[in-house]
Amino acid sequence: MYSIPTSRRDPAEALDPHVRRFVAEVNAAYANFQGFGALTPPDARRAAEVVRAPWRAGGPTMASTRELLAPVQGGAMRIRVYDPGPAGPKAGLVYAHGGGWTLFSLDTHDRVMREYAARSGAVVIGVDYPLAPEAKYPVALHQICDVVRWLGEHGAEAGVDGSRLAIGGDSAGANLAIATALRLRDAGEGGRLGALLLNYGAYDSDCSDAAAAAYGGEGYMLTREEMRGFTANYLRTPADAGDPLACPGRARLEGLPPAFLTIPECDLLTEQNVAMAEKLGRAGVAVRALLYPGATHSFLEAVSIAPVAERAFRDASAWLRAVLAGERPATGFAVAAN
């Protein structure tokens, strides 16, 4: 199905040229913040907001965008509700942004969520979950589960049909999305979710040496050192890496709803995503996985310039629209068509 190259791939040759431009511009913007890797988490978040701001601009216009507070353990979580119109209850997609459980926000992923709302016709509910290291595992997971439960009972307040909910996310957000589905399944509440949308997820605490050598160096979007740092921020102790709700690549996956995996070809986490797709299939889950040539981590944010990101949004949104309408989902692993 997929094999990691045996040596480092030159990003000038491996990456789609539009994605390569995105990576170069993002990395150049981070370089303006000297010593970014040594910044405190609050300072790093402020810098990341500046770096990511150009990539959230433009894109679809919503019929309405509003913020609500959903009750969760310990208080309330801010959620942002993107309604593409027309008026009336619709299926909902709960979306958790990436950023290594440490960075990013509803704002950095504003365009990503608007793209899914406009293309799928679903209301997208962005969750402003608490970040690490201030909030360690499993605080964010428990609170996102509470948001899903609240939407199931009170979805009308957000313009959502609570009986037609999906959950999704990218990178650390994909980890939280599938962990939410697992926790609800184990609590006897698996029926609350009808679909999973998983974009280049982080499903284990580390990657292989081969993945780090091929795609974890300069010119790509994510390094092994960064992932190790993010994981250390998120987990309470190294022992948490053995918990399948912290590292879903180790979980039993039977009984999960249909899943769509967006997998970039040239990513430190590609091997984890291919392995997750295979494991979901073996568990009897209706899984659709598409590999996008020349793409790397975070490539969906490059939709303003990269046709490969446009294709990925189109493919996932069409699948999501069909599943939430009750249609039988397409399944299987494939390389995405141009």
SULHUQUI-V209241 format. One record per backbone hydrogen bond with DSSP energy under -1.0 kcal/mol. CO is the residue of the C=O (numbers start at 0). NH is the residue of the N-H. Records with the same first field share a line. If there is no record, write none. Layout:
CO=NH  NH
This chain:
9=12  13
10=14
15=19
16=20
17=21
18=22
19=23
20=24
21=25
22=26
23=27
24=28
25=29
26=30
29=32
32=35
34=37
35=38
39=43
40=44
41=45
42=46
43=47
44=48
45=49
46=50
47=51
48=52
51=54
52=55
63=82
65=80
67=78
69=76
71=74
74=71
76=69
77=127
78=67
79=125
80=65
81=123
82=62  63
89=160
90=122
91=165
92=124
93=167
94=126
95=169
98=101  102
100=131
104=108
106=109
108=112
109=113
110=114
111=115
112=116
113=117
114=118
115=119
116=120
122=92
123=81
124=94
125=79
126=128
130=134
135=138
137=141
138=142
139=143
140=144
141=145
142=146
143=147
144=148
145=149
146=150
147=151
148=152
149=153
150=154
153=156
154=157  159
155=158
158=89
160=163
163=91
164=193
165=93
166=196
167=95
168=198
169=172
170=174  201
171=175
172=176
173=177
174=178
175=179
176=180
177=181
178=182
179=183
180=184
181=185
182=186
183=188
184=187
188=191
189=192
194=166
195=259
196=168
197=261
198=170
202=248
207=211
208=212
209=213
210=214
211=215
213=8
216=219
222=226
223=227
224=228
225=229
226=230
227=231
228=232
229=233
230=234
233=136
236=239
237=240
238=241
239=242
242=245  246
246=249
247=250
252=255
257=195
258=287
259=197
260=289
261=199
262=291
266=269
268=272
269=273
270=274
271=275
272=276
273=277
274=278
275=279
276=280
277=281
278=282
279=284
280=283
284=286
285=258
286=331
287=260
288=333
289=262
290=335
291=264  294
293=15
294=265
295=298
297=300
298=301
299=302
301=304  305
305=309
306=310
307=311
308=312
309=313
310=314
311=315
312=316
313=317
314=318
315=319
316=320
317=321
318=322
319=323
321=326
322=325
331=288
333=290
